[in-house]
Each structure stands twice: as C-alpha cells, then as structure tokens.
C-alpha cells in the first residue's frame, strides 16, 4: 500500500502482478476540496461480501469472527455518522420511527 494523500488517496498493491488499485475516499469541505470517492463503510461492505464468498469456496472457522468484527466496525462508523447528524440537528433521534423492540427501525431493502 502506498499513501498518495493521507486519509484520502491510496495505491493498493496487487498480488501475482505489478499493478495497483487506486482507492479514492470522498473529500468534503470545509477541511478539503470536494472530491468524489468512496467511504470506509463501502469498503467494509465489499470486504464482508468477499469473506462470505471465500467462506463458500474454502470454509474456515475464522471467517465467522472476521465477519463479526467487520460488521462491528461498520456499525461503529454508522453510529458515529448518526451522532454527528444529531449534533448538527440534521436529524432528531426522538422523531425517528421505532420498532416493536423500542429501538430505531431500520428499513431493509
């Protein structure tokens, strides 16, 4: 892995070859110039899917733990985003719909 612009732009080394994959994370004002890109959450979703496929190809008892921790990381990123939206008064948690368990209702698509 080569850091091009810390926190935002990387070159990930390929295996079985000399190539690299360009990874560009989104950048937004006021700290950065607007730059289209992906998020850590999206890369976690990609990695979760990959682990599930690898489990189907060659099962490993470690894959269950890997998936657990990847999902935990994804939840933590999303919890941070939810808290920031509440701090900026973009959402009001008390107005969000709740399910029969009394917690925020999440729409599954």
N, C-alpha and C positions, 0 to 999 in steps of 0.2 A: 504494500500500500504506500502510495506517495501522496503527501499532503500538498495540494496546489494552493488552496486558500483555506486556512484553518477553520474548521467547523462548517464549511460550505462546499468545497470542491476537492475531489479526490480522484486518484487513478488507482483502481484495484487491479492487482497483478493477476494474470491468467495462469492456470496450471496447464501443463502439456503444450506450451507455446510461449511466444514472446509478447503477446498482446496485452492490452489493458482495457478495462471498462471504466468509462468516465462516469462518475457519480456527482451530480449537482443537486445540492439541497436548496430549497427555496430561501430566498433572502427578501426581507421586507424592511421598509423604513420604520422607525426613524434611525435604526442602527446601521442599515445597509441600503445600497441602491437596490431597487426592485429587480429581482432575478427569479425567473421561473425555475422550478426544481421540485424535487420530491421531499418527503419528510422521513424522519426516523421511524414513525409509525408505519408508513407504507413499506419500508424495507423490512420491518419486523413481520408484516403480513406476508411478504414474499418469502421470508425465511421460514415462517410457520408452514406455509404451503410446501416448501421444499422438503422440510423434515417429514411431513406427512407422506409425501411421495417416496422419499428414501426409506421410510418405515415399511411401505408396501413392497419395496424392492428387496431390502435386506433388513429384517426386523432386528431391533436392538432394545434391550430394556432401558437404555439411557435415553431413548427418544421421548419417552413419557416425561422424564424430568426436564429435558430440553424444551419440550413444548410448554410445560408448566411455567418455566422461567421466562420464556419468550412472551407468553401471554401475560404474565405478571408485569413485565417491562412495558408491554403495550398498554395495559390498564393504567400504569403509573404515568405514562406520557399523556394519556387521555384525561386522567384525573387532574394533572397539572393544567391542561388546557381548560378544563371545566372551571377550575378555581380562578384562573386568570379572567375568564369571561364574566364570572360573578363579580370579581373585583372591579372590572371596568363597567359593571352594570349593563352588560350586553345580554345577560340572562338573569332571571330572578329564580333561584332554586325552589323557592316556596311556591312558585307558579307552575313548575314542571309537573306533568302528569305522573301519578304513582300507580303501581300495580297492586294486586291483591296482597302482596307481601309488604306493602308500605314503602317500597323503595322506588326510585326513578324508573319509569317504564322505558325500556329500550325497544325501538322498532326493529324487528328483524326483517331484512329484505331478501 
